[in-house]
Amino acid sequence: MSGFQILTDALCFMINMLDGFDVLVMAFTAHSISTEWSLNGKSLGLLFSSGLVGMALGAIFLGRLADIYGRRVLIIACLLIITTGMLISAFTQNMYQLAAMRIFTGLGIGGALATMNILTSEYSSRRRRGLNISILQSGYPIGGIAGGAIAASLIPVSGWQSVFIFGAGLSAIMIPLVFWKLPESIDYILVRRPDDALQRINSLLLKMNHEPLGSLADSDRTPQISAGVLSLWQPQHRKATILIWLGFFLVMASLYFVLSWTPKLLVLAGQSENQGISGGMLLQLGGIAGQFVLGFTSVRFGLKKLAGYYMFLSALLMTLFALYSGDLQLATIIGFSVGFFLFGAITCFYILGPALYPPEIRTTGMGWAIGVGRIGAILSPATTGVLLDMGWQSSSLYYVFAVPMLIAMLAILLIKTS
């Protein structure tokens, strides 16, 4: 890993931190917004899900554009979308306006997520790839922790709007940094073959301390644009596509139920608003630890076996959290552990995904997998709001969302890896 590779992965990590902040800002401002606008559980659930709708659309459709126009170009465009959406969100006057802006912001977040995963995988050495993707994904909960701390300090002084303005400022700062320092994907240049392809690839290879190429092989050229989602259903990719879509859908359904609703459900269980926010932050903190441990141990023990343990223990701990959510000390310990294993579980799919598809459809493959996962993420918070309005106890919902983790465990164990 050269300094150039480390910087590239670090920039992707920083963008992922911003995405974690931008997505989870709704979880940490939910109580203030629902109080100010007198929202019920169903309305709040729709606000949670609106950002995830945008993320799904962004991952599916903007991720596809990265295979056509380039990974770097798409990330810059996504940062512009995120900055604009977060800023306008602060000035919305009702839930419908805010929901529209959450969808718009989500477009940028979803498009960036698939692309950053591909760039990090590509600019990592083979031995460090799993670790580096785990570090990349840990940026998401780190951004969530920062969001919780910032929300807790800004909301009492300046209101929930200030949290969105702060997020817009951070995203704006990243745009010139990415424009200046983030490289284009070598695989993209190799496949699309612009006129200066050899010169650009050799420049990047030298920065990675690799030998330059004398020429580009014709076998690497893919002159036509891939057939989009249909290319993922070719016989050689079909099984992997089904399994990774299923895994992403189920794990994200459970993960976003926990992330979106835990601060609010802890308040309903008798804890204060600050304790609810702290509980949400502890989930993120546990997620960071879980992703780092997964990254280091996957090098030694193998990813699929660890993935099975992470998903089984996620399901077990979610049931324990349901039993003890009203006990602050036990809820704190178990909540940290839930985050540890849940975030590690989703990271397993991010590590596996890029290796399942060839370069010309790699971002398309990851974009659709993440997009399908976002459908699960969309449905779970909205469904939770409806169930609460129907009289369900908040603790029983954790039992419901523990089941998908067991099914996802079977999916990842069936994925064939080289």
N, C-alpha and C positions, 0 to 999 in steps of 0.2 A: 504494500500500500504506500504509494508516494504521497507527498504533501498535497499534490493536485487532486488525487483521489479522495483524500481525507477531507479537503475543503469542499469538494463536490457533494460528498455524502453529508457533510455538516450543513450545507445550505438546504438540502432536502429535509434534514432533521428540523431546521429552524422553521421551514414552511409548514411542516407537519405540526409543530407546536402551535403555530397560528391557527391551523385548521382545528385543532383540539379546543383552543380558546373560542373560536368562532362558533363551533357546533354546540358546545356545552354552555355557552353564555345564556341560552334559554333556560337550562336547568337551574342556574344560579340566580336568575332574575325572575323565575316563575312566580314565586310567592308575592313579590312586589307588584308584578304586572297583574296577576289575578286579583289582588286586593284593590288596585287602582281602577281596574276595568270591570270588577265584579264578575269574574269568569268562573264557570263551573268546571268540573273535571273533564267533560267532553270537549269544551272549548280549549282548555289548556292542552289536552292531548293532541288536538288538531294543530296547535301552535308548535308543539314538539315535533310533530310529524312533518310539518310543512318544510322545514329545513332539510329533512331527510328525503323528501320528494325531490327537491332540487338536487341533492347529492346523487340520487339514483339516476336522474336524467343527465346530470353532468358526467358521471362516470361512464354511462353507456354511450352518449352521443359526442361529448367533447373528447373522451378518451379515444374514440375512433379517429378524431381529427389529428391526434398526435401521430398516428401511423401514416397520415397523409402529409401534414405540414411540419412535423417535427415536435419533439418533446419539449425543447426549451421555449419555443414560440408559444406553445399551449400553456405552459406554466406562467409565463408573463401575462398572457391574456386572462388566465384564471385569477391571478392576484389583482388585476384591475377590477374584475367583477366583484371579488370579495370586498375590496376597499369601498367600492361604490355602494354595495348592498348593506354593509355594516353601518356606513354613515347615514344613509337614508332611513334605516331602521330606527335610529335614535329620534327621528322626527315624526314617526307614525302616530296617528291619533286613535286607532282602534285595532282590534285583533285582525281584521281582514287586511288592512294595510300592512301590518306587521307580518302576517302570514305570507303575503305576496313578496315582501322583501326577504323573508327567510328562504323562500323557494329560489329567488334570484341569487342570493348569497350562496346557497347550497350548490347551484350550478358550478360556480367556481371551485368550491371545495371538492366536489366529486370529480371534476376534471383533473384537478391537481393530484389527488390521491393515487390514482392508478399510474400516472406518469412518474411521480416521484419514486414509487416502488420499483419501476423498471430502471430508472437512472441509477438508483442506489445499487440494485443488483448488478448492473452492467459495470459500474465503476468500483466494484469491490473485487478483491481477489477471491478465487474459488474457496479457499479455506475460511475466509472471513465473511463470506456472503451471508450466511445465516445470522451471524452475530450482528452484522451491520444493518440488516433489515429489521432485526429485533430492536436495535438502537433507534432506527428510523421510526418504528411504530411506537416506541416509548415517548417520542416527542408529543404524541397525541394526548396521553394522560398528563404529561408535564404541562402542556398548554392548559389542560383542564384544571390542574392544581392552581396554576397562575390565575386562571379565570375566577376560581373560587375565592382566592385571596384578594384579588382586585375587586371583585363584586362585593365582598364583605366590607371592604374599606370605602368604596365609592358610593354604594347605594345609600347608606345613612346620611351622607353629606350632600351628594349631588343627584340622587335618584338613579333609577335603573338605566335611563338613557345614557348616562355618562359611561357605562360599561361598553356599550356599543360604539361610542365615539372613540374610546381608548383602543378598541380592537381595530377600528378602521385606520387609526394612525399607525399601529404596528404593521398592518398589511402594506400600507403605503411606503413605509421605510424599506420593506423587502424588495420592492420593484426595481430600484436602481441597482441593488446588490446582485439580484438574479441576472439582470441585463448585463452587468459587468463581468461576473465571475462564473455563472453556470454554463457548462459546455453542452453542446448538442450530443445526442446519443450516437455512438460510433456505429452501432447496428443500423440505425436509421440512415446514416450517410452511406453505409455500405450497400444497403438494399435499394435506396432511392437513387443513388449514384448521380449527384450533380456534377457539373463540369470539373470542379476543383476537388472532387471527392478524395483522390489519393493524397493531395496536399493537406487537406483538413484532417484526414485520418492519421497520417504520419505525424502531424503536429500534436495531436492528442496522444498518440502512442509514446512519443518522446517524453511528454509530460508525465506519463505513467511508468517511465523507465523501461519501455519495451523497444525492441528493434523495429525500425521503420519497414514498411512493405515496399518491394520493388515494383509491384503492379497489383491490380485487383483482378481476381479470378472472375471469369464470365459466369461461373456457376452461382456466384453470390448475388447476381443481379436479379431483381424482381421488377421488370418494367411496368407491369400493370398494378393497379391498386387492388388489394385483396378484397374478397367478396363480403367483407364485414362479418356480421354474426353468422352467416351461412358457412363461412370457413371454419368456424368452431365446431360445426356439426359434421365435418368430414369423418369418415370411418375411423381414422387414426386418432382423432381428437374427441370423439363423441363421449366415450366413457368418462374421460377426465373432466370434460365440460359438465356433465350431469353431476358428478360427485362434488366438484368444487363449487358449483352453483348451490347445490343442496347444503353443503357445509357453511358457506358464507351466509346463506339465508337464515339458517337455524341459529348460528352463533351470534349473528348481528341482532336477531330478534331478542335473544336473551340479554345481550350486552346493552342494547339501547333501552330496554325496559329498565335495567338496573341503573344505568347512567342518568336517564331522563327523570325517573320517578323517585329514586331513593331519597334525595333531599326533601321532597314534598311528603313522601310516605313516612319519613322519620318524624316530621312535624305532626302528621296525623296520629302517630303512635305516642305522642305526648312530649316530644322533645322541642326545644326552641328553634327559631329560624336559623340562628347562627350554628346551633348543633346540627341541624339538617344540612347546612352548607358544609360544615366540617366533615360530616359523614360522606358527602359526595367527594370531597377532596381526598379523604382516606382511601376511597375506592381507586382514585387516580394514582395515589401513592403506591398502593398495592400493585396496580397495573404496571407501574414503572419497574418495580422490583421483579415482578413475574416475567416481564419481557427481557430484562437483562439476564436473569437466571436461565431462561430458555435459550437465549442466544449463546451463552457460554457452554451450557451443557449439551446443546444439540451437536456441537462439534465433536464431542466425545461419545455420546450415547445414541445418536440418531434421532431424527426429528419425529418420525411417525410414532415411535413408542412413547416418547415424551408427550406428544399431542394427546394420545389416549388417556394418559394420567391426568393431564391438565383439564380435559373436558369432563372426566368422571368426577374429579374433585370439585370442579366448578358446580356441578349439579348437587353434590352432597352439601357443600357449604351454603348454597342458596337456600336449601331447606332449613339449615341451622339458623341462618340469618332471619328467616321467617319466624322461627320460634322465639328468638331473643331480641327482636328489633326494639322492644320497649325498654330493654336494659342497656343503658348507655355504655358501660364498660365492655360487656360481652358483644354488643353490636359493633363497637369500635374494632375489636380484635377480629371478629368474623368478617366485617365489612372489608377490612384490609385484605384478608385472605381471599374473599370473593373476587376483588379486583386483581389480585395476584394471578389467579388461575384463569379468569375470564379474558383478560387482556393477552395473556400468554396463548390462550386457545385461538383467538382470532389471528394472532401473529403467525401461528403455524400455517394458516392458509395463505398469508401474504408471502411467506418464504417459499412455499411450494409452487404458487401460481406462475411466476415468470418462467420456470423451468418446464412447464407443460406445453408451451407453444413456441413455434419458430419466430424469429425476429419480426417478419413482416406482418404478423398478426398478434404480436405479444401484448401491445397496449390495448388492442381491441379485446383480447381474451381477458386480461385483468380488468379492463373497464366494465365488461359485461358481468364478470363474476362479482365485482364490488357493487355494481348497479343492482343485480339480483339480490345481493345481501342487503342493500338499502331498502328493498321492498319489505324484507322482514323487519328492518329497523323502523320503517314507516308504520307498519301494521301494529307493532307491539305497543308503542306509547299510546296510539289512538285507541286501541282495544282496551288498554288499561283504564283510560279515562271513562269509557263506556261502562266497564265492569264496576268501577267505583261508584258511578252514578246509580247503578242497579242495586247497590248495597253490598257488594263483595267486601270482605275484610282485606285490608292492604297486605297483611301477612300471607294470606292464602295465594296471592298472585305470584309469590316467589316459588311456590310449589309448581305452579303451572309452567313457569318459564325455566324450570330446572330440566324438564323432560326433553326439550330440543337439544340440550347439550349432550345427552346420551345418544341421540340419533346422529348428531354431527360427529361424535366419536367413531361410530361405525363407518361413516362416509370417508373420513380421512384415512382410516386404516385400509380402506379398499382402493385408494388412489395408488396407481402404479407409478413408481419413480425409478429413474435410471440410476 
